[in-house]
Amino acid sequence: NNGEFYSGWKAARIGAISLVIILAGIFSVAFIAGDLSKTEPGFDTALYNKEINTFFKNETSSLKVLQSFETENINYLIKEVNKSVVLWKENKTIIDNISNIENLPIELSGQIEILKEYCDLRIEHFEIILKALNEDTDKYIKQIQNVGLKIEKKIEEI
């Protein structure tokens, strides 16, 4: 390895950190302030909060591996990226569960659709990373970067 594969991870980390900040801001403002919970009678905010907290926990846990690419061995990275794929698939299920909450405020419905697409992109991203790690190659760097750009665009939509 000449280091090219690992150099792309700095940008991925910046994107991951930005996303966490953006999502935390959106959902904190919406529900800590209580704005959305007051708009729809019968909206189960407790269920929503439980699900979204699990989503954030999974997201944070899955993105930690991106900080390890320059310091950890390949076996550790493969194991952690596999875990990340599982966490993002769980997050997609969580988003599906949230979309089925009765009386979900309209403000959240649009964001839920974007988050579904975001989950799909994260799954694709980590699966390509896993493929690159398993093959110990940097030939997928362009694909990784392209999906990373799509992720950034999704973050901007949120």
C-alpha positions as a Markdown table, in Angstrom:
| # | Residue | x | y | z |
|---|---|---|---|---|
| 1 | Asn | 0.0 | 0.0 | 0.0 |
| 2 | Asn | 1.3 | 3.4 | -0.9 |
| 3 | Gly | -1.1 | 5.2 | 1.4 |
| 4 | Glu | -3.6 | 6.4 | -1.3 |
| 5 | Phe | -6.4 | 4.3 | 0.1 |
| 6 | Tyr | -6.0 | 5.6 | 3.5 |
| 7 | Ser | -5.6 | 9.3 | 2.5 |
| 8 | Gly | -9.3 | 9.5 | 1.5 |
| 9 | Trp | -10.4 | 8.8 | 5.0 |
| 10 | Lys | -9.7 | 12.3 | 6.3 |
| 11 | Ala | -12.4 | 13.7 | 4.1 |
| 12 | Ala | -14.8 | 10.9 | 5.2 |
| 13 | Arg | -14.2 | 11.8 | 8.8 |
| 14 | Ile | -15.0 | 15.5 | 8.2 |
| 15 | Gly | -18.2 | 14.5 | 6.5 |
| 16 | Ala | -19.2 | 12.1 | 9.3 |
| 17 | Ile | -18.6 | 14.7 | 12.0 |
| 18 | Ser | -20.6 | 17.3 | 10.0 |
| 19 | Leu | -23.5 | 14.9 | 9.6 |
| 20 | Val | -23.6 | 14.1 | 13.3 |
| 21 | Ile | -23.7 | 17.8 | 14.1 |
| 22 | Ile | -26.3 | 18.6 | 11.6 |
| 23 | Leu | -28.6 | 15.7 | 12.5 |
| 24 | Ala | -28.2 | 16.4 | 16.2 |
| 25 | Gly | -29.1 | 20.1 | 15.6 |
| 26 | Ile | -32.2 | 19.3 | 13.6 |
| 27 | Phe | -33.7 | 16.8 | 16.0 |
| 28 | Ser | -32.7 | 18.6 | 19.1 |
| 29 | Val | -34.3 | 21.8 | 18.0 |
| 30 | Ala | -37.4 | 20.0 | 16.9 |
| 31 | Phe | -38.0 | 18.0 | 20.0 |
| 32 | Ile | -36.2 | 19.5 | 22.9 |
| 33 | Ala | -38.0 | 22.7 | 22.1 |
| 34 | Gly | -41.1 | 20.7 | 21.6 |
| 35 | Asp | -42.1 | 22.4 | 18.3 |
| 36 | Leu | -43.0 | 19.3 | 16.3 |
| 37 | Ser | -44.5 | 17.4 | 19.2 |
| 38 | Lys | -47.1 | 20.1 | 19.5 |
| 39 | Thr | -48.1 | 20.1 | 15.8 |
| 40 | Glu | -49.7 | 16.7 | 15.6 |
| 41 | Pro | -52.1 | 15.3 | 18.2 |
| 42 | Gly | -51.4 | 11.7 | 19.1 |
| 43 | Phe | -47.8 | 11.8 | 17.8 |
| 44 | Asp | -45.8 | 9.3 | 19.9 |
| 45 | Thr | -42.8 | 11.4 | 20.8 |
| 46 | Ala | -41.5 | 8.9 | 23.3 |
| 47 | Leu | -41.3 | 6.2 | 20.6 |
| 48 | Tyr | -39.8 | 8.6 | 18.2 |
| 49 | Asn | -37.2 | 9.8 | 20.7 |
| 50 | Lys | -36.3 | 6.2 | 21.6 |
| 51 | Glu | -35.8 | 5.2 | 17.9 |
| 52 | Ile | -33.9 | 8.3 | 16.9 |
| 53 | Asn | -31.6 | 8.0 | 20.0 |
| 54 | Thr | -30.8 | 4.4 | 18.9 |
| 55 | Phe | -30.2 | 5.7 | 15.3 |
| 56 | Phe | -27.7 | 8.3 | 16.6 |
| 57 | Lys | -26.0 | 5.8 | 18.9 |
| 58 | Asn | -25.6 | 3.4 | 15.9 |
| 59 | Glu | -24.4 | 6.2 | 13.6 |
| 60 | Thr | -21.8 | 7.4 | 16.1 |
| 61 | Ser | -20.6 | 3.9 | 16.7 |
| 62 | Ser | -20.4 | 3.0 | 13.0 |
| 63 | Leu | -18.5 | 6.2 | 12.0 |
| 64 | Lys | -15.8 | 5.7 | 14.7 |
| 65 | Val | -14.0 | 3.2 | 12.4 |
| 66 | Leu | -13.3 | 6.0 | 10.0 |
| 67 | Gln | -10.9 | 7.5 | 12.6 |
| 68 | Ser | -9.0 | 4.2 | 12.8 |
| 69 | Phe | -7.8 | 3.8 | 9.2 |
| 70 | Glu | -4.4 | 5.3 | 9.7 |
| 71 | Thr | -3.7 | 3.5 | 13.0 |
| 72 | Glu | -5.3 | 0.1 | 13.0 |
| 73 | Asn | -4.5 | -3.2 | 11.3 |
| 74 | Ile | -6.5 | -4.5 | 8.4 |
| 75 | Asn | -8.2 | -7.3 | 10.4 |
| 76 | Tyr | -9.5 | -4.9 | 13.0 |
| 77 | Leu | -10.8 | -2.6 | 10.2 |
| 78 | Ile | -12.6 | -5.4 | 8.4 |
| 79 | Lys | -14.3 | -6.5 | 11.7 |
| 80 | Glu | -15.3 | -2.9 | 12.5 |
| 81 | Val | -16.5 | -2.1 | 8.9 |
| 82 | Asn | -18.6 | -5.3 | 9.0 |
| 83 | Lys | -20.2 | -4.0 | 12.3 |
| 84 | Ser | -20.8 | -0.7 | 10.6 |
| 85 | Val | -22.7 | -2.3 | 7.8 |
| 86 | Val | -24.9 | -4.1 | 10.3 |
| 87 | Leu | -25.5 | -0.9 | 12.2 |
| 88 | Trp | -26.6 | 1.0 | 9.1 |
| 89 | Lys | -28.9 | -1.8 | 8.1 |
| 90 | Glu | -30.4 | -1.5 | 11.6 |
| 91 | Asn | -30.6 | 2.2 | 11.2 |
| 92 | Lys | -32.6 | 1.7 | 8.0 |
| 93 | Thr | -35.1 | -0.5 | 9.9 |
| 94 | Ile | -35.3 | 2.2 | 12.6 |
| 95 | Ile | -36.1 | 4.8 | 10.0 |
| 96 | Asp | -38.8 | 2.5 | 8.6 |
| 97 | Asn | -40.2 | 2.1 | 12.1 |
| 98 | Ile | -40.2 | 5.9 | 12.6 |
| 99 | Ser | -42.0 | 6.4 | 9.3 |
| 100 | Asn | -44.8 | 4.1 | 10.5 |
| 101 | Ile | -45.5 | 6.2 | 13.7 |
| 102 | Glu | -49.0 | 7.4 | 13.6 |
| 103 | Asn | -49.5 | 11.2 | 13.2 |
| 104 | Leu | -45.9 | 11.7 | 12.2 |
| 105 | Pro | -45.5 | 15.5 | 11.7 |
| 106 | Ile | -45.2 | 16.4 | 8.0 |
| 107 | Glu | -41.9 | 18.2 | 8.9 |
| 108 | Leu | -40.4 | 14.9 | 9.7 |
| 109 | Ser | -41.9 | 12.8 | 6.9 |
| 110 | Gly | -39.7 | 14.5 | 4.3 |
| 111 | Gln | -36.6 | 14.2 | 6.5 |
| 112 | Ile | -37.4 | 10.5 | 7.0 |
| 113 | Glu | -37.3 | 9.9 | 3.3 |
| 114 | Ile | -33.9 | 11.6 | 3.0 |
| 115 | Leu | -32.6 | 9.6 | 6.0 |
| 116 | Lys | -33.7 | 6.4 | 4.2 |
| 117 | Glu | -31.6 | 7.4 | 1.2 |
| 118 | Tyr | -28.8 | 8.4 | 3.5 |
| 119 | Cys | -28.8 | 5.0 | 5.2 |
| 120 | Asp | -28.7 | 3.3 | 1.7 |
| 121 | Leu | -25.7 | 5.4 | 0.8 |
| 122 | Arg | -23.9 | 4.6 | 4.1 |
| 123 | Ile | -24.5 | 0.9 | 3.6 |
| 124 | Glu | -23.2 | 1.1 | 0.0 |
| 125 | His | -20.2 | 3.2 | 1.2 |
| 126 | Phe | -19.2 | 0.7 | 3.9 |
| 127 | Glu | -19.7 | -2.3 | 1.6 |
| 128 | Ile | -17.3 | -0.8 | -0.9 |
| 129 | Ile | -14.8 | 0.0 | 1.8 |
| 130 | Leu | -15.2 | -3.6 | 3.1 |
| 131 | Lys | -14.5 | -4.9 | -0.4 |
| 132 | Ala | -11.4 | -2.7 | -0.7 |
| 133 | Leu | -10.1 | -3.9 | 2.7 |
| 134 | Asn | -10.8 | -7.6 | 1.9 |
| 135 | Glu | -9.0 | -7.3 | -1.4 |
| 136 | Asp | -6.3 | -5.0 | 0.2 |
| 137 | Thr | -6.5 | -2.7 | -2.7 |
| 138 | Asp | -7.1 | 1.0 | -3.5 |
| 139 | Lys | -8.7 | 0.3 | -6.8 |
| 140 | Tyr | -12.1 | 1.2 | -5.3 |
| 141 | Ile | -11.1 | 4.6 | -4.1 |
| 142 | Lys | -13.0 | 6.4 | -6.9 |
| 143 | Gln | -16.2 | 4.6 | -6.0 |
| 144 | Ile | -15.7 | 5.3 | -2.3 |
| 145 | Gln | -15.2 | 9.0 | -3.1 |
| 146 | Asn | -18.2 | 9.1 | -5.4 |
| 147 | Val | -20.5 | 7.6 | -2.8 |
| 148 | Gly | -18.9 | 9.9 | -0.2 |
| 149 | Leu | -19.9 | 12.9 | -2.4 |
| 150 | Lys | -23.5 | 11.6 | -2.6 |
| 151 | Ile | -23.5 | 11.3 | 1.2 |
| 152 | Glu | -22.4 | 14.9 | 1.5 |
| 153 | Lys | -25.2 | 16.0 | -0.8 |
| 154 | Lys | -27.7 | 14.1 | 1.3 |
| 155 | Ile | -26.4 | 15.8 | 4.4 |
| 156 | Glu | -26.9 | 19.1 | 2.7 |
| 157 | Glu | -30.6 | 18.1 | 2.0 |
| 158 | Ile | -31.2 | 17.5 | 5.6 |
